[in-house]
Amino acid sequence: SFYEELLSQGILKPLTAPVEGLVVREGSCNYVAPQGISSVVKYYLEQSGADVSYEQQVTHLSLRDGRWEVSRKAGPPEQFDVVILTIPVPQILQLQGDIVNIINESQKQQLESVSYSSRYALGLFYAAGTGIAVPWAARYIPGNPCVRFVCIDNEKRNIESPDVGPSVVVHTTVTFGSEHLDSDPAEVQPIILSHLQSLVPSLPEPCSIECQKWRYSQVTRAVPNCPGQMILHTQPLLICGGDGFTRSNFDGCIESAMSLAEAVKPHL
């Protein structure tokens, strides 16, 4: 039903662009979000009518008069009746305040067992009208020590605009990401570019380049035997979920979201 709704709204579309090296599992379908994966999140936030505050870095969770007091890096603390954490699991364990003593030993061991792969993502941006002469929209690269995936982003999304230039997205291998986990992206960027140049020598010179460290890329080991969420405190409710409690794909996220919703309902 989630796919049907998103397809009917045009937020998802079937993937029709040619992808070299894509492993297609029997009975599975692949989709693309033409306006980017954030459009899926924005759609559900709009449906919810929630008042959303962005760019708020939470640092402490403490109990105050039967509610959760949430402190952030900038700005005064706020109090809430229910707190749901869907940040990467290692970041849950970095939070300070009463949460440190509330997580019991068994839960702590389960949370500490979660692991993620790390990658770098590189974006190359071109002027409108620039042509990129390759026979694929995206390509998985086997055997390269640095680059795992390259895509012409607008081709993959199947969108053309005379006013917006094409962009190329590059993801590194998991091994490369872990080897350069503590490196400065500015030092890593030329290494990725040199590998990319040898793999796709026909790429024109971009107008601009962005290199980002993706520390928590995909879950490699989720919380064991977990039904999509974990209750850390009942009254007031503190609960955590996300792909770290299922698996890193859209189905895993939906599974955790539904499990969270069921657990939160009795507290509303």
N, C-alpha and C positions, 0 to 999 in steps of 0.2 A: 504493500500500500504506500510506503514511503517513496519507492521508486516511481510508482504510477503518478503520485501527486507532483513530484519534482519534474517528471517528464511532461505532464500536462501544463505545467507553468513555464516550460522552456528553460528551467534552471539546469536540468540535465538533458543531454541528448546522446543518442547512441554514438559510440566511437566509430567513425567511418574512415578516418585518415589512416594511411598506411604506416604501420609500426613494425620495423624490422626487429626480429628476435623476440617478439612478444610470445610468451607461453600462454596459450589459450586452453583453459581447463574445460573439459567436456561439460556442457550444460550451463556454463557461466556466460554472462554478458558483460561487456565493458562499456562504460559511459564516460562522457567528458562534460565538464561544467564550462560552457562557453565564456562566462564572465568570471571564471576563476572559482576555486573551491570555497572561497570566503562568501560567495553569493549564496551557497547552501545555508551557511550559518546565519547570514543576514536575513534570509527568508524566514527561518524559524524564529529569530528574534522579533521580527516584525509581527509574525503571527501571534506571538506571546503577549505583545503589548508591554514588554518589560522596559524599564528605564535603565539603560545600560551606560556604565561609566568605563571608559577605556583608559589604558596606560596607567593603571593603578597597581603598584607593586606591593602585595601583601607581605608583611614581615612577621607579625605576631597574631596569635589567636588566644584570647584569655577569657575566662568565665567571669561575668560581672552581673550580679543580681538576676541570675537565671537566664541570662542571654549571652551570646558570644560577642565579645568586643574585638573588632578586627582593626588592627593597626597597619598602616601603610607607610611607605618610604617618605612620601610627601603628603601633607594634609592631616587633619585631626582624625582620631579613631572613630569608628561608627559601630553601632550595636545592631545585632540581627537575631531573629528567633531561630533561623535555620541556616546552616552554612554547608554548601556543597563544594567540594574541591575536585576539579577535573584537570589540575595541572600535572605535569609529569611526576611520577611517584618519587624520584629522588628529591624533587622540590618540596613535596609534602614533608619529608623528613628533615628539611632545612628550616622549616617554620619554627619560630620561637614562641614562648609563652606557655600557658597551661597545657597546650596540645602535647608538649614534650612528655609530660607525666601521664597524660590521658591514654596515649597509645600503649596498649599492654605489650608484654614481651613477645607473645605469640604473633600478634599483628605486626610488630616491628620486624620480626624475622621474615614474615611473609613479604612485607613491603621492601625490605632490604634485598630480597632475592630477585626483584624485578630488574631486568637489564634492557638497555636500548642500544641500537646502533647509532653511530654518529657519521655525518657526512658534511661535505661542503657543497653549497649550491652557488653556481655562477650564472649571472644574467648578462647577456650581451644585447645592447639596444641599438637599433639602426634607424636611419632617417626614412621618412615616408617614401615609398617607391623603390626602395632597395630590393633587388632580387637575390634570393639565396638558392643557388642551383644544386639541389640534392633531390634524389628520387623518393625520399621518405619524409614523413612529417616528424617521426620520432624513431630513435634507434637505440637498442640495447647493445652495448659494446662488450663482447666476450674477451677475457684474457688481458685487458689493459690494466696496468697496475694503479692507474689514477682515475680514469673516466669510466663510469658504468652506463650512463644514460645521457643522450643528447636529444633535444627536440626543438623544432621550429614552432614556437609556442602558438602563434596565431594559426598555423596550418593544423596543428593537433586539435585546436578548439574549433577549427573550420569557420573562422571569422576573417573577413577581409575588410580593410578600411583604407580609403585613399588618403586619409589624414594621419593615420597612425602607422609608423614603420614596424617591420617585423622585429621579433626578439627571439633569441636563442637561449634555452635553459640547459645547463649542464649539471649533472649530479655526479659526485665522485663515488668511488667504491667504498665499502665499509672499512676495508683494511686501511686505505689511504686516510680516511677520516679519523680512525683511531690513532694512527701514527702521527697525525698532525693536530691532535685534539687541543694541545696547549699552544699551538702556533698562532701568530698574528695573521688574520685573513690577508693582509697586504703582502705578507711573505709567501703565502700559499698561492695567491692568484696567478703569478707568472708561471708557476709549475703546471697548474691546470691548463693555462692557455697554451703552453708549449706542447702538451699532449693533445689538446684539441686541434691545434694546427696540423699535427702529423696525421690525425684521424680524419679531419675534414679540411683539407688544404684549400678548398675553393671558397671558404668563408671570407666575406669582405671585412674591411676594417670597421669596427663598431664606433658609434658616436660616444657611447659610455658603457662602463662595465661596473657591475656590483658583485661583490663576493661576500657570502654569508656563511657563518659557521652554524650548522644545524646539529646542535649537541644531542638533542633527543629526536632522532629521525623516526625510527620504527621500533616497536617493542620486539625484542628477540626472546625475552622470557617474561610472561605475564604473571600476576599473582596466582599461585597454584590453587586449584579447586575453588575458584571464587565465582559467585553468581553475578558478576558484572559490577558489584559495588561492595563497599566495606563500611559498616557503621562503627565509628570511633567513639561516639558518645551519644546517648539516647535523649536525655533531657537537659539542656536544649540539644537539638539534633546536630551532630557533626558527622557528615558522611562523605566518602570519597569514591570516585569512579572514573571512567574514561577508558581509553584503549589499553592502558596498563593493567586493566582488570578483565580484559577480553583478548583482543588482538587488533593489530593496526590495519584495519580497512574500514570501509564505510559500514558494513554489516556489524563489525565489532563495536563501532561507536554507537550505532542505533541500539544494539543489544544492551549495552551498558546504560544508555539513556533511559530505556524502558524500565530496566531494573531499578535505576535510581528513582524514577517517577513513582513506581509502586511503593518503594520504601519511604518516600517523602510524604505521600498522600495522607497517611494517618496523622501527620504532624501539622497539617494545614488547617 
